[in-house]
């Protein structure tokens, strides 16, 4: 079966138009049903298809400035200063993983 790739707004318009034309639904009801259908289609997709967040990481490249990371590390390791906390944070950051491609849909304001 061939794969069809369309953005959700276009699918919603097509479905809404079909519901109005073929099923004789009012525009309001057709739009509501089309939106629900698109939500279900998006939820059933195996993997996101838009790589908008690729290359980003879940953590920052620097430790928090409020000292919470240093305090948490110092609770585990004796004599930890800011330099040691920074080195440890770099170790954590270097081993972090990039977010999977398109973990989130494109915000509507970017379309």
Beta strands, then each sheet from edge to edge (+ up, - down):
end
